[in-house]
Amino acid sequence: MYWNGHNPSGWMYAYMAMGVLVFVVLLVGGIVAVVWFLGRGHQPAGPPPPHHSAQQLLAERFARGEIDEEEFRARSAALQGRQP
């Protein structure tokens, strides 16, 4: 750049302003990228494992009173492969 008597020209101010703008955009973009990348690391890979077996779900329904004892025994026997 040509300095005119140690005073920068108007173009020099424009270049400095563009340089600062590019620096700020890259800095903010880098921070956003790091936060996004670190936030993705906490997600589980794949579907969550099942929490309850069919027998456990049946027992919970019986405990809540959704089914009576006769239905519980019949369904439990069916799950175990026996005749009710």
ZAKEFI-747416 format. One record per residue: x, y, z of N, C-alpha, C, O, CB in turn; residue number from 1; residue in three letters. Coordinates in steps of 0.001 Angstrom, whole numbers, padded with zeros to 6 digits. Glycine has a CB too. Layout:
// residues N
- X;Y;Z;X;Y;Z;X;Y;Z;X;Y;Z;X;Y;Z;NUM;ALA .
...
***
This chain:
// residues 84
- 000838;-001185;000000;000000;000000;000000;000879;001243;000000;001984;001265;000542;-000951;000001;001214;1;MET .
- 000366;002212;-000597;001096;003477;-000684;000628;004395;000433;-000557;004707;000545;000893;004149;-002073;2;TYR .
- 001560;004815;001242;001247;005731;002344;001606;007138;001895;002732;007414;001480;002017;005343;003661;3;TRP .
- 000660;007979;001986;000827;009351;001534;001234;010214;002717;000372;010776;003392;-000471;009886;000880;4;ASN .
- 002518;010329;002977;002986;011173;004076;002593;010594;005425;002199;011342;006320;002431;012585;003936;5;GLY .
- 002690;009295;005591;002340;008586;006813;000854;008676;007162;000479;008366;008292;003154;009123;007952;6;HIS .
- 000038;009072;006267;-001406;009103;006465;-002034;008075;005525;-001863;008167;004310;-001989;010540;006209;7;ASN .
- -002760;007095;006074;-003357;006091;005192;-004452;006705;004335;-005165;007616;004758;-003921;004924;006010;8;PRO .
- -004565;006183;003121;-005591;006692;002214;-006954;006120;002590;-007050;005290;003494;-005247;006346;000750;9;SER .
- -007986;006549;001916;-009331;006080;002174;-009489;004590;001905;-010253;003903;002584;-010307;006854;001342;10;GLY .
- -008761;004097;000909;-008824;002663;000614;-008230;001828;001750;-008693;000719;002018;-008087;002360;-000693;11;TRP .
- -007216;002360;002407;-006606;001631;003511;-007618;001450;004646;-007643;000390;005272;-005347;002369;004019;12;MET .
- -008436;002439;004922;-009482;002311;005946;-010514;001245;005536;-010991;000475;006370;-010183;003680;006177;13;TYR .
- -010843;001217;004261;-011799;000219;003765;-011221;-001186;003915;-011928;-002099;004344;-012162;000494;002284;14;ALA .
- -009937;-001374;003566;-009304;-002682;003715;-009248;-003106;005177;-009498;-004271;005485;-007897;-002662;003123;15;TYR .
- -008929;-002199;006071;-008873;-002518;007498;-010261;-002895;008015;-010392;-003837;008796;-008308;-001325;008298;16;MET .
- -011294;-002173;007591;-012652;-002476;008029;-013087;-003849;007517;-013702;-004615;008260;-013628;-001389;007545;17;ALA .
- -012778;-004168;006263;-013127;-005481;005724;-012354;-006589;006447;-012899;-007664;006699;-012842;-005532;004211;18;MET .
- -011103;-006333;006774;-010305;-007323;007494;-010869;-007603;008877;-010937;-008758;009298;-008866;-006854;007611;19;GLY .
- -011273;-006561;009582;-011870;-006740;010905;-013189;-007484;010783;-013474;-008365;011594;-012082;-005382;011600;20;VAL .
- -013994;-007150;009794;-015276;-007818;009584;-015080;-009311;009290;-015779;-010154;009852;-016041;-007146;008432;21;LEU .
- -014134;-009630;008414;-013858;-011036;008103;-013365;-011763;009360;-013768;-012899;009611;-012806;-011151;006961;22;VAL .
- -012506;-011126;010142;-011993;-011739;011364;-013124;-012026;012349;-013174;-013109;012931;-010941;-010833;012014;23;PHE .
- -014025;-011075;012541;-015132;-011258;013481;-016064;-012365;012995;-016509;-013184;013799;-015915;-009940;013663;24;VAL .
- -016367;-012407;011707;-017238;-013448;011159;-016602;-014819;011344;-017288;-015763;011736;-017526;-013188;009666;25;VAL .
- -015311;-014950;011073;-014632;-016229;011255;-014574;-016624;012730;-014727;-017799;013064;-013220;-016165;010674;26;LEU .
- -014357;-015667;013596;-014298;-015950;015030;-015653;-016433;015549;-015722;-017445;016247;-013849;-014700;015805;27;LEU .
- -016719;-015726;015217;-018055;-016121;015659;-018450;-017452;015027;-019018;-018305;015708;-019089;-015033;015308;28;VAL .
- -018166;-017644;013760;-018459;-018918;013097;-017709;-020078;013735;-018264;-021167;013882;-018110;-018834;011620;29;GLY .
- -016469;-019860;014112;-015701;-020902;014785;-016275;-021256;016139;-016338;-022433;016494;-014270;-020471;014943;30;GLY .
- -016694;-020265;016899;-017295;-020513;018208;-018602;-021283;018045;-018856;-022234;018783;-017540;-019182;018960;31;ILE .
- -019429;-020880;017086;-020691;-021580;016841;-020424;-023027;016414;-021126;-023936;016858;-021519;-020843;015760;32;VAL .
- -019430;-023250;015566;-019109;-024603;015114;-018637;-025478;016269;-019020;-026645;016351;-018039;-024558;014025;33;ALA .
- -017815;-024937;017161;-017331;-025711;018306;-018487;-026058;019244;-018588;-027199;019696;-016241;-024927;019069;34;VAL .
- -019350;-025104;019538;-020497;-025369;020414;-021424;-026399;019785;-021913;-027287;020484;-021270;-024070;020706;35;VAL .
- -021676;-026304;018489;-022549;-027256;017799;-021930;-028646;017816;-022628;-029631;018057;-022810;-026805;016347;36;TRP .
- -020629;-028734;017563;-019948;-030030;017541;-019945;-030673;018924;-020181;-031876;019041;-018511;-029869;017033;37;PHE .
- -019684;-029906;019960;-019679;-030456;021315;-021080;-030838;021762;-021235;-031801;022512;-019077;-029456;022293;38;LEU .
- -022092;-030123;021333;-023466;-030441;021694;-023952;-031720;021053;-024783;-032418;021633;-024371;-029315;021311;39;GLY .
- -023455;-032050;019865;-023867;-033274;019180;-023256;-034508;019817;-023786;-035605;019640;-023483;-033211;017714;40;ARG .
- -022173;-034372;020545;-021493;-035517;021126;-022272;-036207;022228;-021937;-037332;022600;-020182;-035093;021654;41;GLY .
- -023302;-035569;022761;-024055;-036134;023873;-025288;-036905;023432;-026026;-037407;024280;-024460;-035048;024811;42;HIS .
- -025528;-037012;022156;-026702;-037725;021685;-026387;-039217;021603;-025310;-039593;021138;-027164;-037180;020309;43;GLN .
- -027301;-040064;022045;-027038;-041506;021971;-027060;-041989;020525;-027805;-041469;019695;-028071;-042287;022804;44;PRO .
- -026245;-042977;020241;-026198;-043541;018898;-027211;-044670;018795;-027126;-045646;019540;-024773;-044048;018554;45;ALA .
- -028155;-044552;017894;-029146;-045591;017688;-030337;-045434;018607;-030390;-044522;019431;-028526;-046940;017885;46;GLY .
- -031296;-046341;018455;-032508;-046253;019282;-032211;-046667;020720;-031310;-047469;020963;-033630;-047138;018696;47;PRO .
- -032959;-046127;021663;-032722;-046484;023063;-033134;-047936;023322;-034049;-048447;022676;-033496;-045529;024004;48;PRO .
- -032471;-048587;024252;-032838;-049974;024540;-034197;-050050;025219;-034583;-049118;025924;-031774;-050638;025418;49;PRO .
- -034933;-051144;025020;-036239;-051260;025677;-036053;-051353;027184;-035126;-052001;027670;-037015;-052494;025152;50;PRO .
- -036948;-050696;027916;-036819;-050625;029369;-037523;-051787;030060;-037104;-052205;031139;-037377;-049310;029878;51;HIS .
- -038574;-052308;029460;-039372;-053323;030135;-039650;-054487;029195;-039827;-054303;027990;-040688;-052725;030650;52;HIS .
- -039684;-055671;029757;-040093;-056835;028977;-041622;-056885;028944;-042298;-056122;029635;-039498;-058156;029578;53;SER .
- -042143;-057784;028140;-043598;-057919;028045;-044187;-058357;029381;-045268;-057913;029768;-043977;-058925;026943;54;ALA .
- -043469;-059231;030083;-043955;-059699;031384;-043984;-058545;032392;-044911;-058447;033196;-043064;-060852;031912;55;GLN .
- -042985;-057684;032351;-042957;-056527;033256;-044094;-055568;032949;-044733;-055051;033866;-041612;-055793;033154;56;GLN .
- -044352;-055325;031676;-045459;-054440;031301;-046798;-055016;031741;-047681;-054284;032190;-045464;-054204;029787;57;LEU .
- -046941;-056330;031610;-048170;-056987;032046;-048342;-056849;033557;-049442;-056576;034038;-048160;-058473;031640;58;LEU .
- -047259;-057036;034300;-047320;-056891;035761;-047655;-055457;036153;-048398;-055242;037111;-045985;-057313;036402;59;ALA .
- -047127;-054480;035440;-047445;-053074;035733;-048917;-052781;035474;-049558;-052084;036261;-046568;-052134;034887;60;GLU .
- -049461;-053310;034375;-050886;-053104;034095;-051744;-053728;035187;-052755;-053150;035589;-051260;-053696;032723;61;ARG .
- -051347;-054914;035675;-052075;-055566;036753;-051980;-054739;038036;-052967;-054591;038756;-051534;-056987;036987;62;PHE .
- -050815;-054211;038315;-050624;-053404;039520;-051441;-052111;039466;-051922;-051639;040496;-049139;-053076;039705;63;ALA .
- -051598;-051551;038294;-052393;-050327;038163;-053886;-050604;038152;-054690;-049676;038243;-052009;-049591;036900;64;ARG .
- -054261;-051855;038041;-055679;-052204;038031;-056315;-052153;036663;-057541;-052168;036551;-056418;-051303;038936;65;GLY .
- -055512;-052093;035625;-056060;-052049;034268;-056608;-053409;033851;-057540;-053478;033049;-054988;-051589;033274;66;GLU .
- -056041;-054494;034386;-056531;-055843;034095;-056732;-056568;035424;-056082;-056251;036420;-055534;-056631;033162;67;ILE .
- -057637;-057543;035426;-057879;-058294;036663;-056921;-059492;036742;-056126;-059743;035836;-059365;-058774;036735;68;ASP .
- -057029;-060222;037863;-056100;-061320;038105;-056259;-062443;037083;-055275;-063037;036643;-056299;-061868;039504;69;GLU .
- -057493;-062725;036714;-057731;-063796;035746;-057085;-063478;034402;-056445;-064336;033793;-059235;-064025;035564;70;GLU .
- -057258;-062233;033940;-056655;-061833;032669;-055130;-061808;032785;-054427;-062184;031847;-057183;-060450;032231;71;GLU .
- -054625;-061366;033933;-053173;-061351;034150;-052603;-062762;034042;-051607;-062980;033352;-052833;-060742;035530;72;PHE .
- -053224;-063711;034716;-052737;-065102;034697;-052814;-065687;033277;-051890;-066370;032836;-053562;-065980;035682;73;ARG .
- -053907;-065420;032573;-054063;-065947;031221;-053008;-065368;030281;-052396;-066100;029503;-055467;-065642;030691;74;ALA .
- -052801;-064077;030351;-051810;-063445;029466;-050386;-063843;029851;-049532;-064028;028984;-051953;-061913;029509;75;ARG .
- -050135;-063975;031149;-048821;-064396;031601;-048515;-065811;031114;-047401;-066092;030672;-048733;-064324;033128;76;SER .
- -049516;-066711;031197;-049329;-068071;030702;-049110;-068072;029198;-048300;-068848;028690;-050533;-068944;031059;77;ALA .
- -049815;-067220;028490;-049644;-067134;027036;-048240;-066649;026678;-047639;-067121;025713;-050699;-066194;026425;78;ALA .
- -047729;-065711;027458;-046368;-065215;027207;-045323;-066309;027442;-044299;-066357;026759;-046068;-064003;028105;79;LEU .
- -045589;-067174;028402;-044645;-068236;028732;-044859;-069478;027875;-044114;-070451;027991;-044761;-068598;030199;80;GLN .
- -045878;-069446;027013;-046112;-070539;026101;-046913;-071686;026688;-046864;-072804;026174;-044828;-071045;025619;81;GLY .
- -047641;-071426;027747;-048479;-072445;028381;-049929;-072173;028078;-050298;-071072;027669;-048251;-072487;029900;82;ARG .
- -050749;-073181;028282;-052204;-073007;028171;-052704;-072356;029452;-052260;-072728;030539;-052932;-074379;027917;83;GLN .
- -053625;-071386;029352;-054139;-070743;030573;-054979;-071668;031410;-055477;-071267;032462;-054949;-069531;030222;84;PRO .
***
